[in-house]
Each structure stands twice: as structure tokens, then as C-alpha cells.
Amino acid sequence: MATISHSGDSQHYHLPVPPVKPNFDLLYPLRHWLNGLDINNAKIAHFICFLIPCTCPFERTIALFGHPLFHIPPLCKLNPLYDEFVSLRFRALSYLADVCGEDVTQYIC
């Protein structure tokens, strides 16, 4: 294995460059639309907070006679639009709390 010395050698060592992947995102239009949604109506903000849960509904602990058998981890992060939905829910909660002055504790887990 070669070592790099700083003594003025004329040899240059380059790190390997990974192959470039094409940046084709099939869901980009939907991501862009979700990120561009502007929350400016309290009814819509309430609907979004009601529709998008604060915790993953698929996470479960399966028990038999009170003894846990296995645990199903949260699967929501497998959703390719997970970050956009969480961001949309946060914007709706912020609108209700900051602009409308409403108590949003009913939507927080």
C-alpha cells in the first residue's frame, strides 16, 4: 500500500471516485407538490393533522396471554414520501399554533 508523503514528491494519489448514479426521481413531482403546499386554512390544517398520524400505526408488540412474542418495528420510514408527510404535518401544526393560536396538544403523541 502506498503512503502519502509531503516531502515534495511529484506523485499524486487520488481517491477512487464512485460511479455516478443518474438522479432520476420518479416521485419528484409529488415531492415538489407536497413541499410547496401552503397551509392557510384552519380546516385544512386540522384535516392534515387528523389524517397524518404522529406515530407509525404499523408498530406493534404482539403478545399472547400477556407475554410479548415479537415486536413489529415502525415501517413508515420505508415510505418514500415519509419526510414530506412529516414536514406537511409539522407545517399544519405550526399554522394552528402560531397563526390561529389554537391548542394543538390533541394532535401531539
N, CA, C and O atoms as CSV, one atom per row, in Angstrom:
chain,resi,resn,atom,element,x,y,z
A,1,MET,N,N,0.844,-1.158,0.000
A,1,MET,CA,C,0.000,0.000,0.000
A,1,MET,C,C,0.895,1.227,0.000
A,1,MET,O,O,1.875,1.269,0.744
A,2,ALA,N,N,0.590,2.206,-0.797
A,2,ALA,CA,C,1.402,3.413,-0.923
A,2,ALA,C,C,1.063,4.381,0.198
A,2,ALA,O,O,-0.071,4.453,0.671
A,3,THR,N,N,2.075,5.116,0.602
A,3,THR,CA,C,1.861,6.149,1.612
A,3,THR,C,C,2.024,7.506,0.963
A,3,THR,O,O,2.745,7.657,-0.023
A,4,ILE,N,N,1.361,8.471,1.516
A,4,ILE,CA,C,1.435,9.835,1.006
A,4,ILE,C,C,2.472,10.584,1.823
A,4,ILE,O,O,2.403,10.628,3.051
A,5,SER,N,N,3.423,11.165,1.134
A,5,SER,CA,C,4.441,11.946,1.835
A,5,SER,C,C,4.340,13.394,1.388
A,5,SER,O,O,3.978,13.679,0.247
A,6,HIS,N,N,4.651,14.275,2.265
A,6,HIS,CA,C,4.582,15.700,1.979
A,6,HIS,C,C,5.970,16.292,1.748
A,6,HIS,O,O,6.189,17.474,2.013
A,7,SER,N,N,6.888,15.498,1.267
A,7,SER,CA,C,8.250,15.968,1.083
A,7,SER,C,C,8.495,16.529,-0.308
A,7,SER,O,O,9.646,16.682,-0.717
A,8,GLY,N,N,7.446,16.835,-1.031
A,8,GLY,CA,C,7.621,17.440,-2.337
A,8,GLY,C,C,7.665,16.438,-3.462
A,8,GLY,O,O,8.118,16.769,-4.558
A,9,ASP,N,N,7.204,15.209,-3.224
A,9,ASP,CA,C,7.159,14.227,-4.296
A,9,ASP,C,C,6.208,14.717,-5.390
A,9,ASP,O,O,5.228,15.411,-5.121
A,10,SER,N,N,6.515,14.348,-6.590
A,10,SER,CA,C,5.663,14.774,-7.696
A,10,SER,C,C,4.534,13.789,-7.958
A,10,SER,O,O,3.733,14.003,-8.868
A,11,GLN,N,N,4.453,12.726,-7.187
A,11,GLN,CA,C,3.390,11.747,-7.371
A,11,GLN,C,C,2.112,12.262,-6.696
A,11,GLN,O,O,2.154,12.822,-5.601
A,12,HIS,N,N,1.012,12.065,-7.355
A,12,HIS,CA,C,-0.282,12.459,-6.802
A,12,HIS,C,C,-1.120,11.206,-6.619
A,12,HIS,O,O,-1.188,10.350,-7.501
A,13,TYR,N,N,-1.742,11.115,-5.486
A,13,TYR,CA,C,-2.608,9.987,-5.196
A,13,TYR,C,C,-4.038,10.493,-5.192
A,13,TYR,O,O,-4.344,11.494,-4.543
A,14,HIS,N,N,-4.906,9.817,-5.903
A,14,HIS,CA,C,-6.298,10.208,-5.992
A,14,HIS,C,C,-7.172,9.135,-5.358
A,14,HIS,O,O,-6.916,7.938,-5.489
A,15,LEU,N,N,-8.202,9.592,-4.672
A,15,LEU,CA,C,-9.167,8.658,-4.106
A,15,LEU,C,C,-10.047,8.129,-5.225
A,15,LEU,O,O,-10.334,8.848,-6.182
A,16,PRO,N,N,-10.474,6.892,-5.115
A,16,PRO,CA,C,-11.355,6.355,-6.159
A,16,PRO,C,C,-12.689,7.101,-6.160
A,16,PRO,O,O,-13.239,7.405,-5.101
A,17,VAL,N,N,-13.190,7.386,-7.327
A,17,VAL,CA,C,-14.454,8.102,-7.481
A,17,VAL,C,C,-15.553,7.066,-7.719
A,17,VAL,O,O,-15.453,6.250,-8.635
A,18,PRO,N,N,-16.610,7.103,-6.885
A,18,PRO,CA,C,-17.691,6.136,-7.106
A,18,PRO,C,C,-18.417,6.453,-8.409
A,18,PRO,O,O,-18.443,7.604,-8.844
A,19,PRO,N,N,-19.000,5.442,-9.026
A,19,PRO,CA,C,-19.733,5.695,-10.267
A,19,PRO,C,C,-20.919,6.618,-10.000
A,19,PRO,O,O,-21.564,6.533,-8.955
A,20,VAL,N,N,-21.193,7.484,-10.942
A,20,VAL,CA,C,-22.267,8.464,-10.798
A,20,VAL,C,C,-23.587,7.786,-11.120
A,20,VAL,O,O,-23.752,7.167,-12.171
A,21,LYS,N,N,-24.526,7.918,-10.185
A,21,LYS,CA,C,-25.858,7.378,-10.404
A,21,LYS,C,C,-26.713,8.459,-11.065
A,21,LYS,O,O,-26.561,9.641,-10.755
A,22,PRO,N,N,-27.586,8.077,-11.950
A,22,PRO,CA,C,-28.476,9.083,-12.527
A,22,PRO,C,C,-29.438,9.580,-11.450
A,22,PRO,O,O,-29.959,8.793,-10.660
A,23,ASN,N,N,-29.662,10.860,-11.427
A,23,ASN,CA,C,-30.530,11.468,-10.418
A,23,ASN,C,C,-31.968,11.545,-10.927
A,23,ASN,O,O,-32.575,12.616,-10.912
A,24,PHE,N,N,-32.490,10.459,-11.359
A,24,PHE,CA,C,-33.862,10.403,-11.850
A,24,PHE,C,C,-34.765,9.974,-10.708
A,24,PHE,O,O,-34.688,8.838,-10.242
A,25,ASP,N,N,-35.614,10.876,-10.260
A,25,ASP,CA,C,-36.524,10.597,-9.159
A,25,ASP,C,C,-37.941,10.609,-9.703
A,25,ASP,O,O,-38.470,11.660,-10.064
A,26,LEU,N,N,-38.543,9.447,-9.758
A,26,LEU,CA,C,-39.884,9.323,-10.310
A,26,LEU,C,C,-40.920,10.068,-9.461
A,26,LEU,O,O,-41.938,10.525,-9.979
A,27,LEU,N,N,-40.657,10.186,-8.168
A,27,LEU,CA,C,-41.604,10.836,-7.259
A,27,LEU,C,C,-41.335,12.327,-7.078
A,27,LEU,O,O,-41.976,12.971,-6.247
A,28,TYR,N,N,-40.396,12.882,-7.842
A,28,TYR,CA,C,-40.052,14.293,-7.673
A,28,TYR,C,C,-41.254,15.231,-7.827
A,28,TYR,O,O,-41.395,16.145,-7.015
A,29,PRO,N,N,-42.127,15.054,-8.827
A,29,PRO,CA,C,-43.275,15.972,-8.923
A,29,PRO,C,C,-44.168,15.943,-7.685
A,29,PRO,O,O,-44.646,16.986,-7.238
A,30,LEU,N,N,-44.391,14.767,-7.137
A,30,LEU,CA,C,-45.221,14.663,-5.935
A,30,LEU,C,C,-44.511,15.257,-4.718
A,30,LEU,O,O,-45.139,15.922,-3.894
A,31,ARG,N,N,-43.205,15.019,-4.607
A,31,ARG,CA,C,-42.428,15.629,-3.516
A,31,ARG,C,C,-42.481,17.151,-3.601
A,31,ARG,O,O,-42.690,17.834,-2.598
A,32,HIS,N,N,-42.291,17.666,-4.798
A,32,HIS,CA,C,-42.301,19.111,-5.013
A,32,HIS,C,C,-43.673,19.694,-4.667
A,32,HIS,O,O,-43.754,20.755,-4.048
A,33,TRP,N,N,-44.736,19.020,-5.056
A,33,TRP,CA,C,-46.081,19.486,-4.765
A,33,TRP,C,C,-46.352,19.478,-3.264
A,33,TRP,O,O,-46.903,20.443,-2.733
A,34,LEU,N,N,-45.968,18.392,-2.566
A,34,LEU,CA,C,-46.191,18.322,-1.122
A,34,LEU,C,C,-45.376,19.380,-0.374
A,34,LEU,O,O,-45.874,19.993,0.570
A,35,ASN,N,N,-44.139,19.595,-0.788
A,35,ASN,CA,C,-43.311,20.606,-0.131
A,35,ASN,C,C,-43.784,22.021,-0.438
A,35,ASN,O,O,-43.507,22.943,0.328
A,36,GLY,N,N,-44.488,22.204,-1.537
A,36,GLY,CA,C,-44.958,23.525,-1.914
A,36,GLY,C,C,-46.337,23.870,-1.387
A,36,GLY,O,O,-46.792,25.003,-1.546
A,37,LEU,N,N,-47.016,22.905,-0.758
A,37,LEU,CA,C,-48.345,23.192,-0.222
A,37,LEU,C,C,-48.241,24.240,0.884
A,37,LEU,O,O,-47.452,24.103,1.820
A,38,ASP,N,N,-49.043,25.276,0.758
A,38,ASP,CA,C,-49.064,26.339,1.750
A,38,ASP,C,C,-50.312,26.163,2.611
A,38,ASP,O,O,-51.431,26.128,2.099
A,39,ILE,N,N,-50.113,26.055,3.894
A,39,ILE,CA,C,-51.233,25.885,4.823
A,39,ILE,C,C,-51.736,27.279,5.194
A,39,ILE,O,O,-51.025,28.044,5.846
A,40,ASN,N,N,-52.952,27.605,4.782
A,40,ASN,CA,C,-53.516,28.914,5.092
A,40,ASN,C,C,-54.995,28.836,5.452
A,40,ASN,O,O,-55.724,29.822,5.342
A,41,ASN,N,N,-55.426,27.662,5.880
A,41,ASN,CA,C,-56.810,27.459,6.271
A,41,ASN,C,C,-56.823,26.523,7.477
A,41,ASN,O,O,-56.195,25.465,7.459
A,42,ALA,N,N,-57.546,26.924,8.528
A,42,ALA,CA,C,-57.568,26.132,9.758
A,42,ALA,C,C,-58.239,24.769,9.540
A,42,ALA,O,O,-57.810,23.773,10.122
A,43,LYS,N,N,-59.280,24.716,8.714
A,43,LYS,CA,C,-59.957,23.434,8.464
A,43,LYS,C,C,-59.021,22.451,7.762
A,43,LYS,O,O,-58.989,21.267,8.099
A,44,ILE,N,N,-58.271,22.942,6.797
A,44,ILE,CA,C,-57.329,22.075,6.095
A,44,ILE,C,C,-56.214,21.634,7.036
A,44,ILE,O,O,-55.788,20.480,6.995
A,45,ALA,N,N,-55.740,22.543,7.881
A,45,ALA,CA,C,-54.687,22.198,8.838
A,45,ALA,C,C,-55.171,21.132,9.818
A,45,ALA,O,O,-54.433,20.196,10.124
A,46,HIS,N,N,-56.399,21.262,10.311
A,46,HIS,CA,C,-56.964,20.239,11.198
A,46,HIS,C,C,-57.089,18.904,10.475
A,46,HIS,O,O,-56.804,17.855,11.052
A,47,PHE,N,N,-57.514,18.941,9.212
A,47,PHE,CA,C,-57.669,17.711,8.439
A,47,PHE,C,C,-56.319,17.022,8.235
A,47,PHE,O,O,-56.226,15.801,8.357
A,48,ILE,N,N,-55.279,17.789,7.928
A,48,ILE,CA,C,-53.946,17.221,7.733
A,48,ILE,C,C,-53.433,16.604,9.031
A,48,ILE,O,O,-52.874,15.508,9.018
A,49,CYS,N,N,-53.620,17.304,10.153
A,49,CYS,CA,C,-53.165,16.774,11.445
A,49,CYS,C,C,-53.933,15.524,11.840
A,49,CYS,O,O,-53.384,14.633,12.488
A,50,PHE,N,N,-55.201,15.453,11.452
A,50,PHE,CA,C,-56.003,14.262,11.733
A,50,PHE,C,C,-55.615,13.108,10.810
A,50,PHE,O,O,-55.579,11.953,11.231
A,51,LEU,N,N,-55.324,13.430,9.548
A,51,LEU,CA,C,-55.048,12.413,8.540
A,51,LEU,C,C,-53.668,11.777,8.700
A,51,LEU,O,O,-53.528,10.564,8.538
A,52,ILE,N,N,-52.652,12.573,9.013
A,52,ILE,CA,C,-51.283,12.071,9.127
A,52,ILE,C,C,-51.001,11.803,10.606
A,52,ILE,O,O,-50.953,12.749,11.393
A,53,PRO,N,N,-50.813,10.552,11.003
A,53,PRO,CA,C,-50.609,10.233,12.423
A,53,PRO,C,C,-49.240,10.697,12.919
A,53,PRO,O,O,-48.299,10.860,12.142
A,54,CYS,N,N,-49.156,10.906,14.241
A,54,CYS,CA,C,-47.883,11.360,14.811
A,54,CYS,C,C,-46.933,10.196,15.077
A,54,CYS,O,O,-45.731,10.413,15.225
A,55,THR,N,N,-47.431,8.993,15.140
A,55,THR,CA,C,-46.587,7.805,15.281
A,55,THR,C,C,-46.987,6.802,14.211
A,55,THR,O,O,-48.077,6.877,13.644
A,56,CYS,N,N,-46.117,5.891,13.954
A,56,CYS,CA,C,-46.373,4.885,12.923
A,56,CYS,C,C,-47.490,3.941,13.386
A,56,CYS,O,O,-47.370,3.320,14.442
A,57,PRO,N,N,-48.558,3.830,12.619
A,57,PRO,CA,C,-49.659,2.949,13.039
A,57,PRO,C,C,-49.350,1.468,12.873
A,57,PRO,O,O,-50.114,0.625,13.342
A,58,PHE,N,N,-48.246,1.138,12.217
A,58,PHE,CA,C,-47.914,-0.265,11.979
A,58,PHE,C,C,-47.049,-0.859,13.079
A,58,PHE,O,O,-46.895,-2.078,13.151
A,59,GLU,N,N,-46.484,-0.018,13.936
A,59,GLU,CA,C,-45.624,-0.525,15.011
A,59,GLU,C,C,-46.492,-1.223,16.051
A,59,GLU,O,O,-47.443,-0.639,16.570
A,60,ARG,N,N,-46.164,-2.454,16.347
A,60,ARG,CA,C,-46.967,-3.256,17.276
A,60,ARG,C,C,-46.061,-4.199,18.071
A,60,ARG,O,O,-44.983,-4.586,17.620
A,61,THR,N,N,-46.523,-4.547,19.244
A,61,THR,CA,C,-45.938,-5.637,20.002
A,61,THR,C,C,-47.006,-6.713,20.090
A,61,THR,O,O,-48.072,-6.486,20.663
A,62,ILE,N,N,-46.736,-7.858,19.538
A,62,ILE,CA,C,-47.682,-8.964,19.525
A,62,ILE,C,C,-47.464,-9.769,20.804
A,62,ILE,O,O,-46.358,-10.228,21.088
A,63,ALA,N,N,-48.549,-9.927,21.569
A,63,ALA,CA,C,-48.461,-10.635,22.843
A,63,ALA,C,C,-49.494,-11.762,22.875
A,63,ALA,O,O,-50.550,-11.679,22.247
A,64,LEU,N,N,-49.168,-12.791,23.604
A,64,LEU,CA,C,-50.063,-13.918,23.798
A,64,LEU,C,C,-50.135,-14.199,25.292
A,64,LEU,O,O,-49.126,-14.508,25.926
A,65,PHE,N,N,-51.321,-14.089,25.839
A,65,PHE,CA,C,-51.556,-14.266,27.272
A,65,PHE,C,C,-50.689,-13.320,28.108
A,65,PHE,O,O,-50.189,-13.694,29.170
A,66,GLY,N,N,-50.519,-12.091,27.612
A,66,GLY,CA,C,-49.769,-11.085,28.352
A,66,GLY,C,C,-48.259,-11.165,28.207
A,66,GLY,O,O,-47.537,-10.356,28.790
A,67,HIS,N,N,-47.778,-12.122,27.444
A,67,HIS,CA,C,-46.338,-12.263,27.225
A,67,HIS,C,C,-46.003,-11.824,25.790
A,67,HIS,O,O,-46.578,-12.342,24.833
A,68,PRO,N,N,-45.091,-10.885,25.647
A,68,PRO,CA,C,-44.754,-10.422,24.290
A,68,PRO,C,C,-44.048,-11.512,23.484
A,68,PRO,O,O,-43.083,-12.121,23.947
A,69,LEU,N,N,-44.546,-11.743,22.278
A,69,LEU,CA,C,-43.953,-12.734,21.393
A,69,LEU,C,C,-42.916,-12.104,20.469
A,69,LEU,O,O,-41.795,-12.598,20.344
A,70,PHE,N,N,-43.306,-11.004,19.824
A,70,PHE,CA,C,-42.376,-10.301,18.946
A,70,PHE,C,C,-42.856,-8.870,18.758
A,70,PHE,O,O,-43.992,-8.527,19.087
A,71,HIS,N,N,-41.971,-8.048,18.225
A,71,HIS,CA,C,-42.247,-6.632,18.031
A,71,HIS,C,C,-42.096,-6.297,16.550
A,71,HIS,O,O,-41.091,-6.637,15.926
A,72,ILE,N,N,-43.105,-5.626,15.994
A,72,ILE,CA,C,-43.038,-5.151,14.618
A,72,ILE,C,C,-42.529,-3.715,14.670
A,72,ILE,O,O,-43.192,-2.858,15.254
A,73,PRO,N,N,-41.381,-3.429,14.082
A,73,PRO,CA,C,-40.820,-2.073,14.155
A,73,PRO,C,C,-41.635,-1.100,13.300
A,73,PRO,O,O,-42.433,-1.527,12.465
A,74,PRO,N,N,-41.437,0.202,13.503
A,74,PRO,CA,C,-42.155,1.173,12.669
A,74,PRO,C,C,-41.729,1.042,11.210
A,74,PRO,O,O,-40.540,1.036,10.892
A,75,LEU,N,N,-42.704,0.940,10.349
A,75,LEU,CA,C,-42.433,0.738,8.930
A,75,LEU,C,C,-42.634,2.001,8.102
A,75,LEU,O,O,-42.424,1.985,6.889
A,76,CYS,N,N,-43.037,3.090,8.740
A,76,CYS,CA,C,-43.343,4.310,7.994
A,76,CYS,C,C,-42.129,4.888,7.290
A,76,CYS,O,O,-42.274,5.531,6.251
A,77,LYS,N,N,-40.944,4.676,7.826
A,77,LYS,CA,C,-39.758,5.233,7.186
A,77,LYS,C,C,-39.438,4.531,5.877
A,77,LYS,O,O,-38.575,4.988,5.127
A,78,LEU,N,N,-40.113,3.439,5.593
A,78,LEU,CA,C,-39.962,2.788,4.293
A,78,LEU,C,C,-40.746,3.525,3.214
A,78,LEU,O,O,-40.514,3.317,2.023
A,79,ASN,N,N,-41.664,4.375,3.623
A,79,ASN,CA,C,-42.444,5.176,2.687
A,79,ASN,C,C,-41.520,6.198,2.038
A,79,ASN,O,O,-40.860,6.956,2.748
A,80,PRO,N,N,-41.454,6.239,0.712
A,80,PRO,CA,C,-40.539,7.187,0.065
A,80,PRO,C,C,-40.939,8.646,0.250
A,80,PRO,O,O,-40.126,9.536,0.004
A,81,LEU,N,N,-42.159,8.911,0.674
A,81,LEU,CA,C,-42.623,10.284,0.905
A,81,LEU,C,C,-42.757,10.599,2.391
A,81,LEU,O,O,-43.439,11.552,2.768
A,82,TYR,N,N,-42.109,9.806,3.229
A,82,TYR,CA,C,-42.219,9.968,4.682
A,82,TYR,C,C,-41.811,11.366,5.132
A,82,TYR,O,O,-42.539,12.004,5.892
A,83,ASP,N,N,-40.671,11.845,4.680
A,83,ASP,CA,C,-40.188,13.165,5.108
A,83,ASP,C,C,-41.137,14.282,4.675
A,83,ASP,O,O,-41.336,15.242,5.418
A,84,GLU,N,N,-41.712,14.170,3.504
A,84,GLU,CA,C,-42.636,15.196,3.025
A,84,GLU,C,C,-43.918,15.218,3.846
A,84,GLU,O,O,-44.444,16.289,4.148
A,85,PHE,N,N,-44.431,14.029,4.215
A,85,PHE,CA,C,-45.642,13.981,5.032
A,85,PHE,C,C,-45.397,14.524,6.436
A,85,PHE,O,O,-46.240,15.238,6.978
A,86,VAL,N,N,-44.262,14.194,7.022
A,86,VAL,CA,C,-43.928,14.704,8.353
A,86,VAL,C,C,-43.771,16.219,8.306
A,86,VAL,O,O,-44.215,16.916,9.218
A,87,SER,N,N,-43.153,16.727,7.265
A,87,SER,CA,C,-42.988,18.167,7.105
A,87,SER,C,C,-44.334,18.863,6.925
A,87,SER,O,O,-44.564,19.928,7.498
A,88,LEU,N,N,-45.215,18.274,6.140
A,88,LEU,CA,C,-46.549,18.842,5.930
A,88,LEU,C,C,-47.332,18.872,7.240
A,88,LEU,O,O,-48.000,19.862,7.537
A,89,ARG,N,N,-47.256,17.806,8.016
A,89,ARG,CA,C,-47.950,17.767,9.307
A,89,ARG,C,C,-47.382,18.818,10.253
A,89,ARG,O,O,-48.135,19.472,10.976
A,90,PHE,N,N,-46.077,18.985,10.256
A,90,PHE,CA,C,-45.448,19.994,11.106
A,90,PHE,C,C,-45.880,21.399,10.695
A,90,PHE,O,O,-46.145,22.238,11.556
A,91,ARG,N,N,-45.953,21.665,9.392
A,91,ARG,CA,C,-46.402,22.985,8.935
A,91,ARG,C,C,-47.841,23.237,9.332
A,91,ARG,O,O,-48.200,24.360,9.686
A,92,ALA,N,N,-48.674,22.202,9.279
A,92,ALA,CA,C,-50.071,22.357,9.692
A,92,ALA,C,C,-50.166,22.625,11.195
A,92,ALA,O,O,-50.939,23.482,11.624
A,93,LEU,N,N,-49.390,21.904,11.990
A,93,LEU,CA,C,-49.377,22.150,13.438
A,93,LEU,C,C,-48.866,23.550,13.758
A,93,LEU,O,O,-49.405,24.223,14.637
A,94,SER,N,N,-47.841,23.986,13.060
A,94,SER,CA,C,-47.302,25.326,13.281
A,94,SER,C,C,-48.317,26.391,12.912
A,94,SER,O,O,-48.434,27.403,13.603
A,95,TYR,N,N,-49.047,26.178,11.835
A,95,TYR,CA,C,-50.075,27.143,11.433
A,95,TYR,C,C,-51.151,27.243,12.511
A,95,TYR,O,O,-51.562,28.340,12.888
A,96,LEU,N,N,-51.601,26.098,12.998
A,96,LEU,CA,C,-52.654,26.124,14.023
A,96,LEU,C,C,-52.170,26.793,15.302
A,96,LEU,O,O,-52.917,27.550,15.922
A,97,ALA,N,N,-50.939,26.528,15.703
A,97,ALA,CA,C,-50.420,27.066,16.958
A,97,ALA,C,C,-50.032,28.538,16.829
A,97,ALA,O,O,-50.384,29.343,17.692
A,98,ASP,N,N,-49.321,28.897,15.780
A,98,ASP,CA,C,-48.792,30.255,15.660
A,98,ASP,C,C,-49.803,31.248,15.104
A,98,ASP,O,O,-49.990,32.325,15.670
A,99,VAL,N,N,-50.448,30.899,14.011
A,99,VAL,CA,C,-51.343,31.836,13.341
A,99,VAL,C,C,-52.723,31.847,13.979
A,99,VAL,O,O,-53.285,32.908,14.248
A,100,CYS,N,N,-53.267,30.653,14.219
A,100,CYS,CA,C,-54.626,30.569,14.769
A,100,CYS,C,C,-54.645,30.648,16.291
A,100,CYS,O,O,-55.689,30.926,16.881
A,101,GLY,N,N,-53.521,30.409,16.925
A,101,GLY,CA,C,-53.463,30.457,18.384
A,101,GLY,C,C,-54.197,29.318,19.059
A,101,GLY,O,O,-54.632,29.456,20.202
A,102,GLU,N,N,-54.340,28.204,18.380
A,102,GLU,CA,C,-55.079,27.064,18.934
A,102,GLU,C,C,-54.152,26.156,19.732
A,102,GLU,O,O,-52.935,26.162,19.547
A,103,ASP,N,N,-54.752,25.384,20.615
A,103,ASP,CA,C,-54.018,24.394,21.398
A,103,ASP,C,C,-53.926,23.116,20.564
A,103,ASP,O,O,-54.945,22.523,20.210
A,104,VAL,N,N,-52.711,22.702,20.256
A,104,VAL,CA,C,-52.513,21.541,19.374
A,104,VAL,C,C,-52.101,20.289,20.145
A,104,VAL,O,O,-51.623,19.327,19.544
A,105,THR,N,N,-52.275,20.286,21.444
A,105,THR,CA,C,-51.854,19.119,22.237
A,105,THR,C,C,-52.670,17.874,21.888
A,105,THR,O,O,-52.213,16.758,22.135
A,106,GLN,N,N,-53.842,18.038,21.331
A,106,GLN,CA,C,-54.642,16.868,20.936
A,106,GLN,C,C,-54.008,16.121,19.772
A,106,GLN,O,O,-54.305,14.944,19.565
A,107,TYR,N,N,-53.148,16.775,19.013
A,107,TYR,CA,C,-52.505,16.150,17.861
A,107,TYR,C,C,-51.097,15.667,18.152
A,107,TYR,O,O,-50.453,15.093,17.274
A,108,ILE,N,N,-50.607,15.881,19.354
A,108,ILE,CA,C,-49.239,15.503,19.718
A,108,ILE,C,C,-49.284,14.245,20.578
A,108,ILE,O,O,-50.036,14.177,21.551
A,109,CYS,N,N,-48.489,13.265,20.222
A,109,CYS,CA,C,-48.457,11.996,20.970
A,109,CYS,C,C,-47.472,12.065,22.129
A,109,CYS,O,O,-47.315,11.090,22.864
